[in-house]
Amino acid sequence: MADEALFTTYSLAHYLQVSARTVQREVARGRLTYVMVGGRRRYRRHDVESYLRNRTQRSQFRIIQGGRSRFAVR
């Protein structure tokens, strides 16, 4: 694990382009895992990539056809 990158809550929020509060909510919902290092939360790159794969598979995309929109689940 020495070579593995660790994110802080704020650096992960910046990486994901969301707020730090959103990262904290995802942790509280059990969707994002972390490790404790010196009493602080740190997020492993592997766990973040797994989280992103899960979220991408479940996300909804808005499809616009002919001026009307509908939702499709991927």
CHARMM internal coordinates of N, CA and C (Angstrom, degrees):
IC EDIT
DIST 1 N 1 CA 1.4468
DIST 1 CA 1 C 1.5274
ANGL 1 N 1 CA 1 C 110.56
DIST 1 C 2 N 1.2879
ANGL 1 CA 1 C 2 N 118.52
DIHE 1 N 1 CA 1 C 2 N -9.63
DIST 2 N 2 CA 1.4580
ANGL 1 C 2 N 2 CA 121.28
DIHE 1 CA 1 C 2 N 2 CA -176.84
DIST 2 CA 2 C 1.5289
ANGL 2 N 2 CA 2 C 112.12
DIHE 1 C 2 N 2 CA 2 C -61.27
DIST 2 C 3 N 1.3223
ANGL 2 CA 2 C 3 N 117.37
DIHE 2 N 2 CA 2 C 3 N -34.25
DIST 3 N 3 CA 1.4588
ANGL 2 C 3 N 3 CA 120.99
DIHE 2 CA 2 C 3 N 3 CA -178.85
DIST 3 CA 3 C 1.5272
ANGL 3 N 3 CA 3 C 112.42
DIHE 2 C 3 N 3 CA 3 C -87.64
DIST 3 C 4 N 1.2995
ANGL 3 CA 3 C 4 N 117.12
DIHE 3 N 3 CA 3 C 4 N -6.84
DIST 4 N 4 CA 1.4588
ANGL 3 C 4 N 4 CA 120.24
DIHE 3 CA 3 C 4 N 4 CA -176.19
DIST 4 CA 4 C 1.5269
ANGL 4 N 4 CA 4 C 111.16
DIHE 3 C 4 N 4 CA 4 C -81.76
DIST 4 C 5 N 1.3250
ANGL 4 CA 4 C 5 N 115.21
DIHE 4 N 4 CA 4 C 5 N 135.68
DIST 5 N 5 CA 1.4659
ANGL 4 C 5 N 5 CA 120.38
DIHE 4 CA 4 C 5 N 5 CA -179.83
DIST 5 CA 5 C 1.5207
ANGL 5 N 5 CA 5 C 109.99
DIHE 4 C 5 N 5 CA 5 C -74.32
DIST 5 C 6 N 1.3209
ANGL 5 CA 5 C 6 N 115.55
DIHE 5 N 5 CA 5 C 6 N 140.08
DIST 6 N 6 CA 1.4571
ANGL 5 C 6 N 6 CA 122.13
DIHE 5 CA 5 C 6 N 6 CA 175.92
DIST 6 CA 6 C 1.5168
ANGL 6 N 6 CA 6 C 108.43
DIHE 5 C 6 N 6 CA 6 C -118.92
DIST 6 C 7 N 1.3198
ANGL 6 CA 6 C 7 N 116.01
DIHE 6 N 6 CA 6 C 7 N 136.72
DIST 7 N 7 CA 1.4576
ANGL 6 C 7 N 7 CA 122.10
DIHE 6 CA 6 C 7 N 7 CA 176.81
DIST 7 CA 7 C 1.5223
ANGL 7 N 7 CA 7 C 109.55
DIHE 6 C 7 N 7 CA 7 C -100.18
DIST 7 C 8 N 1.3149
ANGL 7 CA 7 C 8 N 116.85
DIHE 7 N 7 CA 7 C 8 N 146.41
DIST 8 N 8 CA 1.4543
ANGL 7 C 8 N 8 CA 120.93
DIHE 7 CA 7 C 8 N 8 CA 164.70
DIST 8 CA 8 C 1.5313
ANGL 8 N 8 CA 8 C 106.26
DIHE 7 C 8 N 8 CA 8 C -84.99
DIST 8 C 9 N 1.3160
ANGL 8 CA 8 C 9 N 117.41
DIHE 8 N 8 CA 8 C 9 N 171.69
DIST 9 N 9 CA 1.4667
ANGL 8 C 9 N 9 CA 119.92
DIHE 8 CA 8 C 9 N 9 CA 177.99
DIST 9 CA 9 C 1.5228
ANGL 9 N 9 CA 9 C 110.08
DIHE 8 C 9 N 9 CA 9 C -59.09
DIST 9 C 10 N 1.3049
ANGL 9 CA 9 C 10 N 117.11
DIHE 9 N 9 CA 9 C 10 N -43.52
DIST 10 N 10 CA 1.4691
ANGL 9 C 10 N 10 CA 120.61
DIHE 9 CA 9 C 10 N 10 CA -177.51
DIST 10 CA 10 C 1.5256
ANGL 10 N 10 CA 10 C 112.67
DIHE 9 C 10 N 10 CA 10 C -71.81
DIST 10 C 11 N 1.3321
ANGL 10 CA 10 C 11 N 117.16
DIHE 10 N 10 CA 10 C 11 N -39.25
DIST 11 N 11 CA 1.4697
ANGL 10 C 11 N 11 CA 118.38
DIHE 10 CA 10 C 11 N 11 CA 178.42
DIST 11 CA 11 C 1.5234
ANGL 11 N 11 CA 11 C 110.45
DIHE 10 C 11 N 11 CA 11 C -69.18
DIST 11 C 12 N 1.3256
ANGL 11 CA 11 C 12 N 117.35
DIHE 11 N 11 CA 11 C 12 N -34.24
DIST 12 N 12 CA 1.4657
ANGL 11 C 12 N 12 CA 120.00
DIHE 11 CA 11 C 12 N 12 CA 176.40
DIST 12 CA 12 C 1.5187
ANGL 12 N 12 CA 12 C 110.67
DIHE 11 C 12 N 12 CA 12 C -68.03
DIST 12 C 13 N 1.3170
ANGL 12 CA 12 C 13 N 116.84
DIHE 12 N 12 CA 12 C 13 N -41.17
DIST 13 N 13 CA 1.4694
ANGL 12 C 13 N 13 CA 120.25
DIHE 12 CA 12 C 13 N 13 CA 177.73
DIST 13 CA 13 C 1.5289
ANGL 13 N 13 CA 13 C 110.22
DIHE 12 C 13 N 13 CA 13 C -59.75
DIST 13 C 14 N 1.3127
ANGL 13 CA 13 C 14 N 116.23
DIHE 13 N 13 CA 13 C 14 N -42.92
DIST 14 N 14 CA 1.4661
ANGL 13 C 14 N 14 CA 120.40
DIHE 13 CA 13 C 14 N 14 CA 178.14
DIST 14 CA 14 C 1.5330
ANGL 14 N 14 CA 14 C 110.41
DIHE 13 C 14 N 14 CA 14 C -63.72
DIST 14 C 15 N 1.3129
ANGL 14 CA 14 C 15 N 117.35
DIHE 14 N 14 CA 14 C 15 N -44.58
DIST 15 N 15 CA 1.4675
ANGL 14 C 15 N 15 CA 122.88
DIHE 14 CA 14 C 15 N 15 CA 179.84
DIST 15 CA 15 C 1.5305
ANGL 15 N 15 CA 15 C 111.06
DIHE 14 C 15 N 15 CA 15 C -60.32
DIST 15 C 16 N 1.3348
ANGL 15 CA 15 C 16 N 116.88
DIHE 15 N 15 CA 15 C 16 N -42.50
DIST 16 N 16 CA 1.4649
ANGL 15 C 16 N 16 CA 121.61
DIHE 15 CA 15 C 16 N 16 CA -178.87
DIST 16 CA 16 C 1.5311
ANGL 16 N 16 CA 16 C 112.72
DIHE 15 C 16 N 16 CA 16 C -84.43
DIST 16 C 17 N 1.3161
ANGL 16 CA 16 C 17 N 116.64
DIHE 16 N 16 CA 16 C 17 N -8.30
DIST 17 N 17 CA 1.4664
ANGL 16 C 17 N 17 CA 123.56
DIHE 16 CA 16 C 17 N 17 CA -178.23
DIST 17 CA 17 C 1.5290
ANGL 17 N 17 CA 17 C 111.54
DIHE 16 C 17 N 17 CA 17 C 60.61
DIST 17 C 18 N 1.3269
ANGL 17 CA 17 C 18 N 114.08
DIHE 17 N 17 CA 17 C 18 N 46.66
DIST 18 N 18 CA 1.4655
ANGL 17 C 18 N 18 CA 122.44
DIHE 17 CA 17 C 18 N 18 CA 175.64
DIST 18 CA 18 C 1.5199
ANGL 18 N 18 CA 18 C 107.36
DIHE 17 C 18 N 18 CA 18 C -133.75
DIST 18 C 19 N 1.3208
ANGL 18 CA 18 C 19 N 116.65
DIHE 18 N 18 CA 18 C 19 N 175.91
DIST 19 N 19 CA 1.4643
ANGL 18 C 19 N 19 CA 119.54
DIHE 18 CA 18 C 19 N 19 CA 177.61
DIST 19 CA 19 C 1.5340
ANGL 19 N 19 CA 19 C 110.30
DIHE 18 C 19 N 19 CA 19 C -81.66
DIST 19 C 20 N 1.3170
ANGL 19 CA 19 C 20 N 115.09
DIHE 19 N 19 CA 19 C 20 N 160.79
DIST 20 N 20 CA 1.4644
ANGL 19 C 20 N 20 CA 120.07
DIHE 19 CA 19 C 20 N 20 CA 176.31
DIST 20 CA 20 C 1.5273
ANGL 20 N 20 CA 20 C 109.67
DIHE 19 C 20 N 20 CA 20 C -61.88
DIST 20 C 21 N 1.3212
ANGL 20 CA 20 C 21 N 116.70
DIHE 20 N 20 CA 20 C 21 N -34.43
DIST 21 N 21 CA 1.4759
ANGL 20 C 21 N 21 CA 121.24
DIHE 20 CA 20 C 21 N 21 CA 178.61
DIST 21 CA 21 C 1.5280
ANGL 21 N 21 CA 21 C 110.74
DIHE 20 C 21 N 21 CA 21 C -62.75
DIST 21 C 22 N 1.3212
ANGL 21 CA 21 C 22 N 118.05
DIHE 21 N 21 CA 21 C 22 N -36.72
DIST 22 N 22 CA 1.4611
ANGL 21 C 22 N 22 CA 121.12
DIHE 21 CA 21 C 22 N 22 CA 177.47
DIST 22 CA 22 C 1.5228
ANGL 22 N 22 CA 22 C 110.38
DIHE 21 C 22 N 22 CA 22 C -64.18
DIST 22 C 23 N 1.3157
ANGL 22 CA 22 C 23 N 116.97
DIHE 22 N 22 CA 22 C 23 N -41.14
DIST 23 N 23 CA 1.4717
ANGL 22 C 23 N 23 CA 120.88
DIHE 22 CA 22 C 23 N 23 CA 176.68
DIST 23 CA 23 C 1.5285
ANGL 23 N 23 CA 23 C 109.15
DIHE 22 C 23 N 23 CA 23 C -60.79
DIST 23 C 24 N 1.3173
ANGL 23 CA 23 C 24 N 117.05
DIHE 23 N 23 CA 23 C 24 N -45.18
DIST 24 N 24 CA 1.4640
ANGL 23 C 24 N 24 CA 121.04
DIHE 23 CA 23 C 24 N 24 CA 179.94
DIST 24 CA 24 C 1.5293
ANGL 24 N 24 CA 24 C 111.38
DIHE 23 C 24 N 24 CA 24 C -63.13
DIST 24 C 25 N 1.3269
ANGL 24 CA 24 C 25 N 117.45
DIHE 24 N 24 CA 24 C 25 N -38.15
DIST 25 N 25 CA 1.4702
ANGL 24 C 25 N 25 CA 120.57
DIHE 24 CA 24 C 25 N 25 CA 177.89
DIST 25 CA 25 C 1.5314
ANGL 25 N 25 CA 25 C 111.19
DIHE 24 C 25 N 25 CA 25 C -64.59
DIST 25 C 26 N 1.3158
ANGL 25 CA 25 C 26 N 116.47
DIHE 25 N 25 CA 25 C 26 N -41.53
DIST 26 N 26 CA 1.4656
ANGL 25 C 26 N 26 CA 120.30
DIHE 25 CA 25 C 26 N 26 CA 179.62
DIST 26 CA 26 C 1.5266
ANGL 26 N 26 CA 26 C 110.90
DIHE 25 C 26 N 26 CA 26 C -64.51
DIST 26 C 27 N 1.3242
ANGL 26 CA 26 C 27 N 117.32
DIHE 26 N 26 CA 26 C 27 N -35.52
DIST 27 N 27 CA 1.4621
ANGL 26 C 27 N 27 CA 121.49
DIHE 26 CA 26 C 27 N 27 CA 175.19
DIST 27 CA 27 C 1.5272
ANGL 27 N 27 CA 27 C 109.39
DIHE 26 C 27 N 27 CA 27 C -65.56
DIST 27 C 28 N 1.3338
ANGL 27 CA 27 C 28 N 117.16
DIHE 27 N 27 CA 27 C 28 N -46.69
DIST 28 N 28 CA 1.4644
ANGL 27 C 28 N 28 CA 121.56
DIHE 27 CA 27 C 28 N 28 CA -178.97
DIST 28 CA 28 C 1.5326
ANGL 28 N 28 CA 28 C 111.40
DIHE 27 C 28 N 28 CA 28 C -61.78
DIST 28 C 29 N 1.3051
ANGL 28 CA 28 C 29 N 117.26
DIHE 28 N 28 CA 28 C 29 N -32.58
DIST 29 N 29 CA 1.4732
ANGL 28 C 29 N 29 CA 121.95
DIHE 28 CA 28 C 29 N 29 CA 178.88
DIST 29 CA 29 C 1.5208
ANGL 29 N 29 CA 29 C 112.45
DIHE 28 C 29 N 29 CA 29 C -80.43
DIST 29 C 30 N 1.3336
ANGL 29 CA 29 C 30 N 116.89
DIHE 29 N 29 CA 29 C 30 N -6.39
DIST 30 N 30 CA 1.4535
ANGL 29 C 30 N 30 CA 120.82
DIHE 29 CA 29 C 30 N 30 CA 178.64
DIST 30 CA 30 C 1.5154
ANGL 30 N 30 CA 30 C 113.75
DIHE 29 C 30 N 30 CA 30 C 81.08
DIST 30 C 31 N 1.3000
ANGL 30 CA 30 C 31 N 117.34
DIHE 30 N 30 CA 30 C 31 N 14.74
DIST 31 N 31 CA 1.4670
ANGL 30 C 31 N 31 CA 121.57
DIHE 30 CA 30 C 31 N 31 CA -177.99
DIST 31 CA 31 C 1.5179
ANGL 31 N 31 CA 31 C 112.55
DIHE 30 C 31 N 31 CA 31 C -89.22
DIST 31 C 32 N 1.3235
ANGL 31 CA 31 C 32 N 116.74
DIHE 31 N 31 CA 31 C 32 N -21.92
DIST 32 N 32 CA 1.4566
ANGL 31 C 32 N 32 CA 121.94
DIHE 31 CA 31 C 32 N 32 CA -175.82
DIST 32 CA 32 C 1.5237
ANGL 32 N 32 CA 32 C 108.18
DIHE 31 C 32 N 32 CA 32 C -129.31
DIST 32 C 33 N 1.3162
ANGL 32 CA 32 C 33 N 115.58
DIHE 32 N 32 CA 32 C 33 N 127.64
DIST 33 N 33 CA 1.4657
ANGL 32 C 33 N 33 CA 119.73
DIHE 32 CA 32 C 33 N 33 CA -177.71
DIST 33 CA 33 C 1.5299
ANGL 33 N 33 CA 33 C 110.59
DIHE 32 C 33 N 33 CA 33 C -100.08
DIST 33 C 34 N 1.3113
ANGL 33 CA 33 C 34 N 114.75
DIHE 33 N 33 CA 33 C 34 N 159.81
DIST 34 N 34 CA 1.4585
ANGL 33 C 34 N 34 CA 121.06
DIHE 33 CA 33 C 34 N 34 CA -178.95
DIST 34 CA 34 C 1.5160
ANGL 34 N 34 CA 34 C 109.64
DIHE 33 C 34 N 34 CA 34 C -145.99
DIST 34 C 35 N 1.3118
ANGL 34 CA 34 C 35 N 114.98
DIHE 34 N 34 CA 34 C 35 N 167.80
DIST 35 N 35 CA 1.4668
ANGL 34 C 35 N 35 CA 121.91
DIHE 34 CA 34 C 35 N 35 CA 172.60
DIST 35 CA 35 C 1.5230
ANGL 35 N 35 CA 35 C 107.15
DIHE 34 C 35 N 35 CA 35 C -121.35
DIST 35 C 36 N 1.3153
ANGL 35 CA 35 C 36 N 116.11
DIHE 35 N 35 CA 35 C 36 N 153.49
DIST 36 N 36 CA 1.4652
ANGL 35 C 36 N 36 CA 120.50
DIHE 35 CA 35 C 36 N 36 CA 177.60
DIST 36 CA 36 C 1.5289
ANGL 36 N 36 CA 36 C 108.47
DIHE 35 C 36 N 36 CA 36 C -96.58
DIST 36 C 37 N 1.3109
ANGL 36 CA 36 C 37 N 115.35
DIHE 36 N 36 CA 36 C 37 N 127.64
DIST 37 N 37 CA 1.4610
ANGL 36 C 37 N 37 CA 121.81
DIHE 36 CA 36 C 37 N 37 CA 177.43
DIST 37 CA 37 C 1.5224
ANGL 37 N 37 CA 37 C 106.68
DIHE 36 C 37 N 37 CA 37 C -129.63
DIST 37 C 38 N 1.3050
ANGL 37 CA 37 C 38 N 116.53
DIHE 37 N 37 CA 37 C 38 N 113.36
DIST 38 N 38 CA 1.4553
ANGL 37 C 38 N 38 CA 120.40
DIHE 37 CA 37 C 38 N 38 CA -179.14
DIST 38 CA 38 C 1.5188
ANGL 38 N 38 CA 38 C 113.20
DIHE 37 C 38 N 38 CA 38 C 59.41
DIST 38 C 39 N 1.3178
ANGL 38 CA 38 C 39 N 116.70
DIHE 38 N 38 CA 38 C 39 N 34.56
DIST 39 N 39 CA 1.4570
ANGL 38 C 39 N 39 CA 121.29
DIHE 38 CA 38 C 39 N 39 CA 179.66
DIST 39 CA 39 C 1.5229
ANGL 39 N 39 CA 39 C 113.95
DIHE 38 C 39 N 39 CA 39 C 79.10
DIST 39 C 40 N 1.3218
ANGL 39 CA 39 C 40 N 118.03
DIHE 39 N 39 CA 39 C 40 N 8.24
DIST 40 N 40 CA 1.4669
ANGL 39 C 40 N 40 CA 122.72
DIHE 39 CA 39 C 40 N 40 CA -179.00
DIST 40 CA 40 C 1.5252
ANGL 40 N 40 CA 40 C 110.08
DIHE 39 C 40 N 40 CA 40 C -119.78
DIST 40 C 41 N 1.3176
ANGL 40 CA 40 C 41 N 115.61
DIHE 40 N 40 CA 40 C 41 N 147.81
DIST 41 N 41 CA 1.4612
ANGL 40 C 41 N 41 CA 120.49
DIHE 40 CA 40 C 41 N 41 CA 176.63
DIST 41 CA 41 C 1.5237
ANGL 41 N 41 CA 41 C 110.10
DIHE 40 C 41 N 41 CA 41 C -74.63
DIST 41 C 42 N 1.3240
ANGL 41 CA 41 C 42 N 114.78
DIHE 41 N 41 CA 41 C 42 N 134.40
DIST 42 N 42 CA 1.4590
ANGL 41 C 42 N 42 CA 121.63
DIHE 41 CA 41 C 42 N 42 CA 173.70
DIST 42 CA 42 C 1.5199
ANGL 42 N 42 CA 42 C 107.34
DIHE 41 C 42 N 42 CA 42 C -133.51
DIST 42 C 43 N 1.3080
ANGL 42 CA 42 C 43 N 115.23
DIHE 42 N 42 CA 42 C 43 N 145.86
DIST 43 N 43 CA 1.4705
ANGL 42 C 43 N 43 CA 121.77
DIHE 42 CA 42 C 43 N 43 CA -175.19
DIST 43 CA 43 C 1.5165
ANGL 43 N 43 CA 43 C 108.67
DIHE 42 C 43 N 43 CA 43 C -116.70
DIST 43 C 44 N 1.3343
ANGL 43 CA 43 C 44 N 115.85
DIHE 43 N 43 CA 43 C 44 N 124.69
DIST 44 N 44 CA 1.4599
ANGL 43 C 44 N 44 CA 121.36
DIHE 43 CA 43 C 44 N 44 CA 179.84
DIST 44 CA 44 C 1.5268
ANGL 44 N 44 CA 44 C 110.19
DIHE 43 C 44 N 44 CA 44 C -78.96
DIST 44 C 45 N 1.3152
ANGL 44 CA 44 C 45 N 116.23
DIHE 44 N 44 CA 44 C 45 N 141.72
DIST 45 N 45 CA 1.4644
ANGL 44 C 45 N 45 CA 121.32
DIHE 44 CA 44 C 45 N 45 CA -179.67
DIST 45 CA 45 C 1.5298
ANGL 45 N 45 CA 45 C 111.19
DIHE 44 C 45 N 45 CA 45 C -56.12
DIST 45 C 46 N 1.3169
ANGL 45 CA 45 C 46 N 116.92
DIHE 45 N 45 CA 45 C 46 N -40.87
DIST 46 N 46 CA 1.4609
ANGL 45 C 46 N 46 CA 120.85
DIHE 45 CA 45 C 46 N 46 CA 179.37
DIST 46 CA 46 C 1.5330
ANGL 46 N 46 CA 46 C 111.05
DIHE 45 C 46 N 46 CA 46 C -59.40
DIST 46 C 47 N 1.3204
ANGL 46 CA 46 C 47 N 117.09
DIHE 46 N 46 CA 46 C 47 N -44.09
DIST 47 N 47 CA 1.4670
ANGL 46 C 47 N 47 CA 121.39
DIHE 46 CA 46 C 47 N 47 CA 179.34
DIST 47 CA 47 C 1.5282
ANGL 47 N 47 CA 47 C 111.40
DIHE 46 C 47 N 47 CA 47 C -66.24
DIST 47 C 48 N 1.3256
ANGL 47 CA 47 C 48 N 116.48
DIHE 47 N 47 CA 47 C 48 N -37.77
DIST 48 N 48 CA 1.4635
ANGL 47 C 48 N 48 CA 120.51
DIHE 47 CA 47 C 48 N 48 CA 178.82
DIST 48 CA 48 C 1.5248
ANGL 48 N 48 CA 48 C 110.09
DIHE 47 C 48 N 48 CA 48 C -65.79
DIST 48 C 49 N 1.3164
ANGL 48 CA 48 C 49 N 117.29
DIHE 48 N 48 CA 48 C 49 N -42.97
DIST 49 N 49 CA 1.4650
ANGL 48 C 49 N 49 CA 120.58
DIHE 48 CA 48 C 49 N 49 CA 178.98
DIST 49 CA 49 C 1.5245
ANGL 49 N 49 CA 49 C 111.03
DIHE 48 C 49 N 49 CA 49 C -64.31
DIST 49 C 50 N 1.3128
ANGL 49 CA 49 C 50 N 117.25
DIHE 49 N 49 CA 49 C 50 N -39.16
DIST 50 N 50 CA 1.4598
ANGL 49 C 50 N 50 CA 121.58
DIHE 49 CA 49 C 50 N 50 CA 176.27
DIST 50 CA 50 C 1.5285
ANGL 50 N 50 CA 50 C 110.63
DIHE 49 C 50 N 50 CA 50 C -63.10
DIST 50 C 51 N 1.3255
ANGL 50 CA 50 C 51 N 116.39
DIHE 50 N 50 CA 50 C 51 N -44.27
DIST 51 N 51 CA 1.4689
ANGL 50 C 51 N 51 CA 122.06
DIHE 50 CA 50 C 51 N 51 CA 176.88
DIST 51 CA 51 C 1.5253
ANGL 51 N 51 CA 51 C 110.25
DIHE 50 C 51 N 51 CA 51 C -57.93
DIST 51 C 52 N 1.3235
ANGL 51 CA 51 C 52 N 117.00
DIHE 51 N 51 CA 51 C 52 N -45.75
DIST 52 N 52 CA 1.4641
ANGL 51 C 52 N 52 CA 120.89
DIHE 51 CA 51 C 52 N 52 CA -178.89
DIST 52 CA 52 C 1.5238
ANGL 52 N 52 CA 52 C 111.69
DIHE 51 C 52 N 52 CA 52 C -64.79
DIST 52 C 53 N 1.3289
ANGL 52 CA 52 C 53 N 117.43
DIHE 52 N 52 CA 52 C 53 N -40.19
DIST 53 N 53 CA 1.4729
ANGL 52 C 53 N 53 CA 120.19
DIHE 52 CA 52 C 53 N 53 CA 176.80
DIST 53 CA 53 C 1.5189
ANGL 53 N 53 CA 53 C 110.78
DIHE 52 C 53 N 53 CA 53 C -61.33
DIST 53 C 54 N 1.3237
ANGL 53 CA 53 C 54 N 117.11
DIHE 53 N 53 CA 53 C 54 N -44.32
DIST 54 N 54 CA 1.4656
ANGL 53 C 54 N 54 CA 121.48
DIHE 53 CA 53 C 54 N 54 CA 178.51
DIST 54 CA 54 C 1.5151
ANGL 54 N 54 CA 54 C 111.43
DIHE 53 C 54 N 54 CA 54 C -62.02
DIST 54 C 55 N 1.3174
ANGL 54 CA 54 C 55 N 117.09
DIHE 54 N 54 CA 54 C 55 N -46.65
DIST 55 N 55 CA 1.4687
ANGL 54 C 55 N 55 CA 121.20
DIHE 54 CA 54 C 55 N 55 CA -177.47
DIST 55 CA 55 C 1.5269
ANGL 55 N 55 CA 55 C 110.68
DIHE 54 C 55 N 55 CA 55 C -66.52
DIST 55 C 56 N 1.3230
ANGL 55 CA 55 C 56 N 117.97
DIHE 55 N 55 CA 55 C 56 N -37.07
DIST 56 N 56 CA 1.4605
ANGL 55 C 56 N 56 CA 121.47
DIHE 55 CA 55 C 56 N 56 CA -179.75
DIST 56 CA 56 C 1.5177
ANGL 56 N 56 CA 56 C 110.78
DIHE 55 C 56 N 56 CA 56 C -66.74
DIST 56 C 57 N 1.3131
ANGL 56 CA 56 C 57 N 117.15
DIHE 56 N 56 CA 56 C 57 N -39.63
DIST 57 N 57 CA 1.4586
ANGL 56 C 57 N 57 CA 120.95
DIHE 56 CA 56 C 57 N 57 CA -179.60
DIST 57 CA 57 C 1.5136
ANGL 57 N 57 CA 57 C 111.86
DIHE 56 C 57 N 57 CA 57 C -66.09
DIST 57 C 58 N 1.3312
ANGL 57 CA 57 C 58 N 118.08
DIHE 57 N 57 CA 57 C 58 N -30.10
DIST 58 N 58 CA 1.4575
ANGL 57 C 58 N 58 CA 121.70
DIHE 57 CA 57 C 58 N 58 CA -176.41
DIST 58 CA 58 C 1.5225
ANGL 58 N 58 CA 58 C 114.45
DIHE 57 C 58 N 58 CA 58 C -98.82
DIST 58 C 59 N 1.3203
ANGL 58 CA 58 C 59 N 116.31
DIHE 58 N 58 CA 58 C 59 N -8.69
DIST 59 N 59 CA 1.4610
ANGL 58 C 59 N 59 CA 118.34
DIHE 58 CA 58 C 59 N 59 CA -172.09
DIST 59 CA 59 C 1.5248
ANGL 59 N 59 CA 59 C 111.97
DIHE 58 C 59 N 59 CA 59 C -70.55
DIST 59 C 60 N 1.2980
ANGL 59 CA 59 C 60 N 115.18
DIHE 59 N 59 CA 59 C 60 N 157.89
DIST 60 N 60 CA 1.4537
ANGL 59 C 60 N 60 CA 121.68
DIHE 59 CA 59 C 60 N 60 CA 177.02
DIST 60 CA 60 C 1.5186
ANGL 60 N 60 CA 60 C 108.46
DIHE 59 C 60 N 60 CA 60 C -105.92
DIST 60 C 61 N 1.3124
ANGL 60 CA 60 C 61 N 114.81
DIHE 60 N 60 CA 60 C 61 N 138.93
DIST 61 N 61 CA 1.4489
ANGL 60 C 61 N 61 CA 120.27
DIHE 60 CA 60 C 61 N 61 CA 179.31
DIST 61 CA 61 C 1.5180
ANGL 61 N 61 CA 61 C 108.29
DIHE 60 C 61 N 61 CA 61 C -116.23
DIST 61 C 62 N 1.2901
ANGL 61 CA 61 C 62 N 115.51
DIHE 61 N 61 CA 61 C 62 N 138.42
DIST 62 N 62 CA 1.4491
ANGL 61 C 62 N 62 CA 121.06
DIHE 61 CA 61 C 62 N 62 CA 178.45
DIST 62 CA 62 C 1.5226
ANGL 62 N 62 CA 62 C 107.90
DIHE 61 C 62 N 62 CA 62 C -85.42
DIST 62 C 63 N 1.3158
ANGL 62 CA 62 C 63 N 116.23
DIHE 62 N 62 CA 62 C 63 N 124.36
DIST 63 N 63 CA 1.4556
ANGL 62 C 63 N 63 CA 122.44
DIHE 62 CA 62 C 63 N 63 CA 179.91
DIST 63 CA 63 C 1.5187
ANGL 63 N 63 CA 63 C 107.53
DIHE 62 C 63 N 63 CA 63 C -110.92
DIST 63 C 64 N 1.3002
ANGL 63 CA 63 C 64 N 116.25
DIHE 63 N 63 CA 63 C 64 N 125.57
DIST 64 N 64 CA 1.4600
ANGL 63 C 64 N 64 CA 120.60
DIHE 63 CA 63 C 64 N 64 CA 179.72
DIST 64 CA 64 C 1.5210
ANGL 64 N 64 CA 64 C 108.42
DIHE 63 C 64 N 64 CA 64 C -110.66
DIST 64 C 65 N 1.3361
ANGL 64 CA 64 C 65 N 115.33
DIHE 64 N 64 CA 64 C 65 N 120.63
DIST 65 N 65 CA 1.4546
ANGL 64 C 65 N 65 CA 120.98
DIHE 64 CA 64 C 65 N 65 CA 178.92
DIST 65 CA 65 C 1.5236
ANGL 65 N 65 CA 65 C 108.41
DIHE 64 C 65 N 65 CA 65 C -133.77
DIST 65 C 66 N 1.3047
ANGL 65 CA 65 C 66 N 115.85
DIHE 65 N 65 CA 65 C 66 N 127.66
DIST 66 N 66 CA 1.4577
ANGL 65 C 66 N 66 CA 119.96
DIHE 65 CA 65 C 66 N 66 CA 176.09
DIST 66 CA 66 C 1.5142
ANGL 66 N 66 CA 66 C 114.16
DIHE 65 C 66 N 66 CA 66 C 58.99
DIST 66 C 67 N 1.3359
ANGL 66 CA 66 C 67 N 117.09
DIHE 66 N 66 CA 66 C 67 N 32.34
DIST 67 N 67 CA 1.4493
ANGL 66 C 67 N 67 CA 120.12
DIHE 66 CA 66 C 67 N 67 CA 178.24
DIST 67 CA 67 C 1.5297
ANGL 67 N 67 CA 67 C 114.64
DIHE 66 C 67 N 67 CA 67 C 82.73
DIST 67 C 68 N 1.3126
ANGL 67 CA 67 C 68 N 117.84
DIHE 67 N 67 CA 67 C 68 N -4.68
DIST 68 N 68 CA 1.4646
ANGL 67 C 68 N 68 CA 121.42
DIHE 67 CA 67 C 68 N 68 CA 178.63
DIST 68 CA 68 C 1.5189
ANGL 68 N 68 CA 68 C 108.11
DIHE 67 C 68 N 68 CA 68 C -112.82
DIST 68 C 69 N 1.2846
ANGL 68 CA 68 C 69 N 115.11
DIHE 68 N 68 CA 68 C 69 N 147.88
DIST 69 N 69 CA 1.4599
ANGL 68 C 69 N 69 CA 117.92
DIHE 68 CA 68 C 69 N 69 CA -179.34
DIST 69 CA 69 C 1.5161
ANGL 69 N 69 CA 69 C 109.25
DIHE 68 C 69 N 69 CA 69 C -114.72
DIST 69 C 70 N 1.2876
ANGL 69 CA 69 C 70 N 115.02
DIHE 69 N 69 CA 69 C 70 N 153.81
DIST 70 N 70 CA 1.4669
ANGL 69 C 70 N 70 CA 122.55
DIHE 69 CA 69 C 70 N 70 CA 174.38
DIST 70 CA 70 C 1.5107
ANGL 70 N 70 CA 70 C 107.85
DIHE 69 C 70 N 70 CA 70 C -150.96
DIST 70 C 71 N 1.2950
ANGL 70 CA 70 C 71 N 116.37
DIHE 70 N 70 CA 70 C 71 N 165.41
DIST 71 N 71 CA 1.4623
ANGL 70 C 71 N 71 CA 120.28
DIHE 70 CA 70 C 71 N 71 CA -179.25
DIST 71 CA 71 C 1.5189
ANGL 71 N 71 CA 71 C 109.40
DIHE 70 C 71 N 71 CA 71 C -105.82
DIST 71 C 72 N 1.2983
ANGL 71 CA 71 C 72 N 115.02
DIHE 71 N 71 CA 71 C 72 N 140.74
DIST 72 N 72 CA 1.4526
ANGL 71 C 72 N 72 CA 120.89
DIHE 71 CA 71 C 72 N 72 CA 176.28
DIST 72 CA 72 C 1.5248
ANGL 72 N 72 CA 72 C 107.65
DIHE 71 C 72 N 72 CA 72 C -127.14
DIST 72 C 73 N 1.2940
ANGL 72 CA 72 C 73 N 116.62
DIHE 72 N 72 CA 72 C 73 N 140.79
DIST 73 N 73 CA 1.4700
ANGL 72 C 73 N 73 CA 121.27
DIHE 72 CA 72 C 73 N 73 CA 177.41
DIST 73 CA 73 C 1.5096
ANGL 73 N 73 CA 73 C 107.66
DIHE 72 C 73 N 73 CA 73 C -101.13
DIST 73 C 74 N 1.2844
ANGL 73 CA 73 C 74 N 114.47
DIHE 73 N 73 CA 73 C 74 N 129.66
DIST 74 N 74 CA 1.4520
ANGL 73 C 74 N 74 CA 120.42
DIHE 73 CA 73 C 74 N 74 CA -179.33
DIST 74 CA 74 C 1.4887
ANGL 74 N 74 CA 74 C 111.25
DIHE 73 C 74 N 74 CA 74 C -89.29
END
COOR INIT
IC SEED 1 N 1 CA 1 C
IC BUILD
